[in-house]
Amino acid sequence: MESAPGMEFATNKIIDTENVDLIQYVNAKIVYAEYHIRNQIKKLYHHIRLNQCEAQKTILMNSLALASFAPDMFAYNLMKGPRYHAIPTGEQVTIVKCTSVPIRLRKTEECSLEIPVTYNNESYYLTGISRMLV
């Protein structure tokens, strides 16, 4: 189909097949498909990384909300494990890693939230989450 400036409608014209290379045509389609798929995978990767970053930001904001009224829970969440203690001082929170010491379980008649233990022949209680002696 060809059109000219003075013609209103396109006219049929026979296309010369000597200049048509099927291999080049298919290769161009494959190259375009590869380019398109590569761009889609890059967009998907960036979208996943952005969502992951947003989720981490939300988790960190929730942990920071704990810092003022439950510092030990904040340290447990931030460090992803026990044996850490958080000391809030104004807008700053200092996290201290506690060292392990040998303790023995102590039997008592009363009921308590913490675990009764003995350390250096003195009675202490072991907290549940931070595993600190109080």
C-alpha positions in Angstrom: 0.0 0.0 0.0 1.4 3.3 -1.0 0.1 6.8 -0.8 1.1 10.0 -2.5 0.4 13.7 -1.6 -2.2 14.1 -4.4 -4.0 10.8 -3.7 -6.8 10.4 -1.2 -6.6 6.6 -0.8 -3.8 4.2 -0.7 -3.3 1.9 -3.7 -2.2 -1.7 -3.8 1.3 -2.3 -5.0 3.2 -5.5 -5.4 6.1 -5.7 -3.0 9.4 -6.9 -4.5 10.5 -10.0 -2.5 14.1 -9.8 -3.5 14.9 -7.3 -0.8 13.0 -9.1 2.0 15.2 -11.1 4.2 13.2 -13.4 6.5 16.2 -14.2 8.8 16.8 -10.5 9.5 13.1 -9.9 10.1 12.9 -12.8 12.6 16.2 -11.7 14.2 14.8 -8.2 14.7 11.7 -9.5 16.4 13.8 -11.7 18.7 16.1 -8.8 19.6 13.1 -6.6 20.4 11.5 -9.4 22.5 14.8 -9.8 24.4 15.0 -6.1 25.0 11.4 -5.9 26.2 11.8 -8.9 28.5 15.1 -7.5 30.0 13.4 -4.1 30.7 10.4 -5.9 32.3 12.7 -8.0 34.5 14.6 -4.8 35.6 11.3 -3.0 36.4 10.2 -6.1 38.4 13.5 -6.2 40.3 13.3 -2.5 41.2 9.7 -2.8 42.3 10.5 -5.8 44.6 13.5 -3.9 46.1 11.3 -0.8 46.7 8.7 -2.9 48.4 11.3 -4.7 50.5 12.8 -1.3 51.5 9.3 0.0 52.5 8.7 -3.1 54.6 12.0 -2.7 56.4 11.2 1.0 57.0 7.9 0.0 58.5 9.5 -2.6 60.7 12.1 -0.1 61.9 9.5 2.6 62.6 7.5 0.0 64.7 10.7 -0.9 66.6 11.5 2.7 67.3 8.0 3.2 68.7 8.9 0.5 71.3 12.2 2.2 72.3 10.6 4.7 74.7 8.3 2.4 76.7 9.9 -1.1 76.2 13.6 -0.7 75.6 14.5 -4.4 76.1 11.8 -5.4 73.5 13.3 -2.8 71.2 16.8 -4.2 71.6 15.4 -7.7 71.0 13.6 -6.7 67.8 16.4 -4.6 66.4 19.2 -7.1 67.1 17.0 -10.1 66.3 17.8 -12.0 69.4 18.2 -12.1 73.2 21.2 -10.9 75.3 20.9 -7.2 74.3 19.9 -4.3 76.5 18.7 -0.9 75.3 19.3 2.3 77.3 17.2 5.2 76.1 18.7 8.6 76.8 16.6 11.4 75.3 16.3 10.8 71.5 19.3 8.4 71.5 19.2 4.7 72.3 22.4 2.9 73.3 22.4 -0.9 72.8 24.7 -3.0 74.9 25.5 -6.7 74.4 25.4 -8.6 77.6 27.9 -11.3 78.4 26.9 -14.8 79.3 27.5 -16.0 82.8 26.9 -19.4 84.4 23.7 -19.6 86.4 21.7 -22.3 88.2 17.9 -22.6 88.3 16.5 -21.8 91.8 13.4 -23.5 93.1 10.9 -21.2 94.8 7.4 -21.5 96.2 6.1 -18.2 94.8 5.0 -17.6 91.2 6.8 -14.8 89.2 7.0 -13.6 85.7 10.8 -14.0 85.6 12.8 -17.2 86.1 14.4 -17.5 89.6 18.1 -18.3 89.3 21.3 -18.3 91.4 24.5 -16.5 90.3 27.6 -16.3 92.6 25.5 -17.7 95.5 23.1 -14.8 95.2 19.4 -14.9 94.2 18.4 -13.2 90.9 15.6 -13.4 88.4 16.2 -14.0 84.7 14.0 -11.8 82.4 12.2 -13.6 79.6 13.2 -11.8 76.5 16.5 -10.0 77.2 17.8 -12.8 79.4 19.2 -10.3 81.9 19.7 -10.9 85.6 17.6 -8.6 87.8 
